[in-house]
Amino acid sequence: MTASSGSQPVRIEQDVVLARQTVRQVAVACGLRLVDQTKLVTAASELARNTVIYGGGGEMQWETLQQGLRRGVRLVFADQGPGIPDIDQALTDGWTSGTGMGLGLSGSRRLVDEFELESAPGQGTRVTITKWT
């Protein structure tokens, strides 16, 4: 598999749908099993929606990975929004800063193999997730 990468804007609700479609295509091309495709697309959907709603819009970057016999997909969601003042609290099940169910970040973390969240008030948010075959 040849490594590939790309990016696309995630600024409006329609971009969330396009991001989901892109992630599904990349996951299929990478050879992820259907259940892992679904997990990755679900996590991407939550993070893309957060990028639009809480971050005021941003970008999704994607890349396919090869590590020995393992293949994977890495996604990065980045925005220049207000940031997250308390990351530990934001990753707690049930906590929400809006009207959601409070499962977006913590739920996304459980669906993928690697999860990294970088944020600071006034500096935006960057979430990196990876799913391996």
VOPAGU-2260 file (C-alpha; in pm, 1 decimal, decimal comma):
REM VOPAGU-2260
SITE   aa  ch    i         X         Y         Z
SITE  MET   A    0       0,0       0,0       0,0
SITE  THR   A    1     132,6     338,3     -93,3
SITE  ALA   A    2     103,7     590,1     185,3
SITE  SER   A    3    -129,4     872,5      99,1
SITE  SER   A    4    -257,1    1181,9     269,8
SITE  GLY   A    5    -481,6    1477,3     223,8
SITE  SER   A    6    -685,7    1741,8     398,1
SITE  GLN   A    7   -1023,1    1904,7     371,7
SITE  PRO   A    8   -1204,9    2189,3     542,1
SITE  VAL   A    9   -1449,7    2116,6     821,8
SITE  ARG   A   10   -1630,4    2448,4     857,7
SITE  ILE   A   11   -2002,8    2380,2     810,8
SITE  GLU   A   12   -2237,9    2090,5     884,7
SITE  GLN   A   13   -2216,5    1963,9     524,0
SITE  ASP   A   14   -1839,1    1930,8     569,1
SITE  VAL   A   15   -1904,1    1680,3     850,7
SITE  VAL   A   16   -2082,8    1456,2     598,5
SITE  LEU   A   17   -1797,9    1495,8     348,6
SITE  ALA   A   18   -1541,3    1417,1     619,2
SITE  ARG   A   19   -1729,0    1097,2     708,0
SITE  GLN   A   20   -1732,3     993,3     341,9
SITE  THR   A   21   -1360,2    1061,2     303,0
SITE  VAL   A   22   -1274,7     867,1     618,3
SITE  ARG   A   23   -1482,7     569,6     502,0
SITE  GLN   A   24   -1303,0     568,4     163,2
SITE  VAL   A   25    -958,8     593,1     323,4
SITE  ALA   A   26   -1041,7     320,1     577,9
SITE  VAL   A   27   -1162,9      84,9     302,6
SITE  ALA   A   28    -853,5     154,6      89,6
SITE  CYS   A   29    -633,5      86,0     394,0
SITE  GLY   A   30    -796,8    -252,0     449,8
SITE  LEU   A   31    -965,0    -188,3     783,6
SITE  ARG   A   32   -1228,5    -446,6     876,3
SITE  LEU   A   33   -1589,6    -327,2     854,5
SITE  VAL   A   34   -1625,7    -296,9    1232,5
SITE  ASP   A   35   -1306,9     -87,7    1251,5
SITE  GLN   A   36   -1421,1     125,7     957,1
SITE  THR   A   37   -1742,7     195,6    1144,7
SITE  LYS   A   38   -1558,7     284,4    1465,7
SITE  LEU   A   39   -1324,5     521,0    1283,4
SITE  VAL   A   40   -1605,1     687,4    1086,6
SITE  THR   A   41   -1808,9     730,6    1406,7
SITE  ALA   A   42   -1515,2     889,2    1590,5
SITE  ALA   A   43   -1439,5    1112,0    1290,3
SITE  SER   A   44   -1801,7    1223,3    1272,6
SITE  GLU   A   45   -1800,8    1326,3    1640,2
SITE  LEU   A   46   -1470,5    1510,5    1608,8
SITE  ALA   A   47   -1567,3    1684,1    1285,7
SITE  ARG   A   48   -1891,8    1799,1    1444,7
SITE  ASN   A   49   -1698,8    1929,5    1747,7
SITE  THR   A   50   -1465,2    2115,0    1510,9
SITE  VAL   A   51   -1763,5    2290,4    1350,8
SITE  ILE   A   52   -1976,2    2353,5    1660,8
SITE  TYR   A   53   -1719,0    2429,1    1931,7
SITE  GLY   A   54   -1410,7    2523,7    1730,2
SITE  GLY   A   55   -1584,0    2749,3    1479,7
SITE  GLY   A   56   -1458,4    2532,2    1194,8
SITE  GLY   A   57   -1119,6    2400,8    1099,4
SITE  GLU   A   58    -958,6    2125,6     899,4
SITE  MET   A   59    -932,2    1747,1     888,4
SITE  GLN   A   60    -605,0    1595,8     775,3
SITE  TRP   A   61    -578,7    1226,0     695,8
SITE  GLU   A   62    -299,7     987,8     616,1
SITE  THR   A   63    -253,1     617,0     570,0
SITE  LEU   A   64      24,9     454,1     769,7
SITE  GLN   A   65     241,7     145,6     732,1
SITE  GLN   A   66     424,7       7,1    1035,6
SITE  GLY   A   67     571,7    -333,0     964,2
SITE  LEU   A   68     276,8    -551,9     869,6
SITE  ARG   A   69      27,0    -314,2    1029,0
SITE  ARG   A   70    -158,5     -55,8     828,6
SITE  GLY   A   71    -354,7     228,9     972,8
SITE  VAL   A   72    -532,9     556,2     925,7
SITE  ARG   A   73    -443,3     871,5    1118,1
SITE  LEU   A   74    -681,7    1165,9    1132,2
SITE  VAL   A   75    -611,4    1512,0    1270,7
SITE  PHE   A   76    -890,2    1759,0    1346,7
SITE  ALA   A   77    -761,8    2110,9    1412,1
SITE  ASP   A   78    -935,1    2441,0    1477,1
SITE  GLN   A   79    -846,1    2788,2    1596,9
SITE  GLY   A   80   -1144,2    2812,5    1831,8
SITE  PRO   A   81   -1161,2    2904,0    2199,0
SITE  GLY   A   82    -982,3    2586,9    2313,0
SITE  ILE   A   83   -1066,4    2354,8    2600,8
SITE  PRO   A   84    -990,2    2497,9    2945,2
SITE  ASP   A   85    -999,6    2161,1    3130,3
SITE  ILE   A   86    -902,9    1863,7    2912,1
SITE  ASP   A   87    -952,3    1606,9    3191,7
SITE  GLN   A   88   -1305,9    1731,7    3247,1
SITE  ALA   A   89   -1375,8    1735,6    2872,2
SITE  LEU   A   90   -1271,5    1368,7    2851,5
SITE  THR   A   91   -1506,7    1266,6    3134,0
SITE  ASP   A   92   -1810,7    1065,6    3024,4
SITE  GLY   A   93   -2126,4    1270,8    3057,0
SITE  TRP   A   94   -1959,4    1612,5    3070,6
SITE  THR   A   95   -2073,0    1849,8    2799,3
SITE  SER   A   96   -2007,5    2213,2    2725,7
SITE  GLY   A   97   -2317,1    2230,1    2507,5
SITE  THR   A   98   -2638,2    2043,7    2448,8
SITE  GLY   A   99   -2483,1    1709,1    2349,5
SITE  MET   A  100   -2478,9    1386,7    2545,7
SITE  GLY   A  101   -2121,1    1437,6    2661,1
SITE  LEU   A  102   -1985,3    1131,1    2480,3
SITE  GLY   A  103   -1807,2    1299,1    2188,7
SITE  LEU   A  104   -1446,6    1313,4    2308,5
SITE  SER   A  105   -1452,7    1023,3    2554,6
SITE  GLY   A  106   -1654,5     809,5    2314,7
SITE  SER   A  107   -1420,5     889,1    2027,3
SITE  ARG   A  108   -1122,6     795,7    2243,8
SITE  ARG   A  109   -1272,8     450,9    2312,6
SITE  LEU   A  110   -1335,8     383,8    1941,8
SITE  VAL   A  111    -976,9     421,7    1822,1
SITE  ASP   A  112    -637,5     271,6    1902,8
SITE  GLU   A  113    -454,0     600,2    1961,0
SITE  PHE   A  114    -600,0     931,2    2079,1
SITE  GLU   A  115    -420,1    1257,7    2147,5
SITE  LEU   A  116    -583,2    1586,6    2245,0
SITE  GLU   A  117    -396,5    1916,3    2251,5
SITE  SER   A  118    -577,8    2233,3    2351,2
SITE  ALA   A  119    -542,7    2550,5    2548,7
SITE  PRO   A  120    -777,6    2843,1    2607,1
SITE  GLY   A  121    -753,1    3087,5    2318,7
SITE  GLN   A  122    -527,0    2857,2    2115,3
SITE  GLY   A  123    -767,8    2617,0    1949,9
SITE  THR   A  124    -784,2    2239,5    1965,9
SITE  ARG   A  125    -605,8    1958,6    1784,8
SITE  VAL   A  126    -726,2    1598,7    1813,6
SITE  THR   A  127    -524,0    1318,3    1654,2
SITE  ILE   A  128    -669,9     968,0    1627,2
SITE  THR   A  129    -531,0     649,4    1473,2
SITE  LYS   A  130    -695,5     315,5    1391,5
SITE  TRP   A  131    -479,2      13,5    1299,0
SITE  THR   A  132    -561,8    -304,2    1104,6
